[in-house]
Amino acid sequence: MNALITGAGFLVVMVPVRLLWIGLHRKIALKESIAGGVRIGVAMIPTLVFTLVIAGILRDKFEVSGAIFGGLIIYTLVNTLIPGFVLRIPPPAF
């Protein structure tokens, strides 16, 4: 249960911060609208492999609590699904 709360906390805090950061950067650097920058930011959110590697290192080397490790895993999985739900891009045809 602690992992769910921690993961939800990571999602509630980190996703909006990352989206706004990317939106503001694109507004300042490229003179785009913040909404356009946030849309690009949604596509850039997933960090599946990076977060899983960091979580593994934190667990193995620094012995972080199970709540933090589980929270990072939940954050990673939900974070990876966000662009598919928000952007609604059809899957590629193979």
Sequence and secondary structure as in RCSB ss.txt:
>XXXX:A:sequence
MNALITGAGFLVVMVPVRLLWIGLHRKIALKESIAGGVRIGVAMIPTLVFTLVIAGILRDKFEVSGAIFGGLIIY
TLVNTLIPGFVLRIPPPAF
>XXXX:A:secstr
 HHHHHHHHHHHHHHHHHHHHHHHHHHHHH   HHHHHHHHHHH   HHHHHHHHHHHHHHH   HHHHHHHHHH
HHHHHHHHHHHH       
